[in-house]
Amino acid sequence: MLNHLTISELTARLARREVSARETMQSCLDQIQRVDGQVKAFLSHDSADALAQADTADRAIAAGESHRERPLLGVPVAVKDVMAVRNHPLNCGSKILGNFRSPYDATVVEKLRAAGAIVFGRLNMDEFAMGSSTENSAFFTTRNPWDDTRIPGGSSGGSAAAVAAHESIATLGSDTGGSIRQPAALCGCVGMKPTYGRVSRYGLVAFASSLDQIGPFTKDVRDSATLLEVISGIDHRDSTSVPQPVPHYAAGLTGDIRGLRLGLPKEYMIGGLDPEVKASVDAAVAQLQKLGAEVVEISLPHTDYAAATYYIIAPAEASANLARFDGVRYGARVDGADPIQMYCNTRGAGFGPEVKRRIILGTYVLSSGYYDAYYLRAQKVRTLIRQDFLNAFEKVDAIVTPTTPTAAFKAGEKSDDPLQMYLSDVFTISCNLAGICGISIPCGFTKSPKLPIGLQILGKPFGEETMLKIAHAYEQATAWHKERAPIAG
Ligand code: GLN
């Protein structure tokens, strides 16, 4: 089945004219038709538009265009419902945007199109990317393709589930505190958060602007490298994107990691770590050692404060960013006697409970009298957390940890307990606070039920090449990434 192919397998076959982009797109659409009633990864997709784009790609291939110039020519890629796609709905998993359609393409979408990708479909997410399970979506909860009584992770749960259920060849998500790596781990695919500034955020609806970053979900590490190369680079429309040259990431996947130094942070071996997750991560570390990497224990002493720091900074930024959804500029409006009443009615009806909680928390920590005690202090701790990583990276080339403390939990299990939900991100949050890069790759399964486990590799700022090389070498030596969720066929 063509929908099972990776980007590299598909583009090789397209280039040899063994398959067409139309057939491939059709096989993804058929898969959506077959499984998405159960998985519920997609909020919407436009089959006619997807097939028309596929025909355009087929004509370009017939005219002799090569994948060297356009590396994603004919490759279906779906995106999280938080990135602007021209003339398509943009809801951020929320009711407050109503029937809003985006008048322009996000930079990453422009780049995907320029590389020849077929951009189709909008993927479910927690409302405004706040959550770890997609249960905060205003529309429905996405299900884990490995077990439909469980959540796929979040907030990019739709992006992870669509790849794991082989409904799209690859997808994009966004990661503010773990929203790419955590769902990738729980669904058994590869998910990467690039270094802050690597990828333009223009056209990504902002949650916490100093933490948000867009990244790929793929079936293997090579595809992750390919997609990263396409979406990276400076963009004058996002002043936080950096003028750093974009390497040819896939060329760095040599399989040779001899002599690289990997750090194991002792603070990550916490009590709540599931024994099966720990065993898989231990085995992965042993495998990396066997491949010639040198493993040393390191310390990231401020780890304990990461979650508390994140849950001050992220809501503070969110409370400011979400002020624009007021019934005047975009989407839904609930009228009132005067403008103030109209704002209140619109926001009261349009935002879900988690978004309201974050706005209230964020407004509180920024208010006069509390700013110094909370927000300013959190910013200082953030600097210490970043310093921990920079110190560690003087001694090691990358850091290895579990991605999540447990495998996928049951739908409903944590939805009444925000604190428990927040703690599912303990291993992923620091990476965003520090602005470094991180990737999650499959490293095993729990026994019963069989659920994927993720290994997180954290890299230096703009150290994606080395991080990908390590991830790839591990992947080459193991077969976890080849296992398919039964529903995927
Ligand atoms: N789960 C975290 C939160 O709820 C991270 C979300 C994200 O990375 N977008 O904020």
Boltz pocket constraint, residues with backbone or C-beta under 6 A from the ligand:
constraints:
  - pocket:
      binder: B
      contacts: [[A, 128], [A, 129], [A, 130], [A, 131], [A, 132], [A, 154], [A, 155], [A, 174], [A, 175], [A, 176], [A, 177], [A, 178], [A, 179], [A, 180], [A, 207], [A, 314], [A, 421], [A, 425]]
      max_distance: 6.0
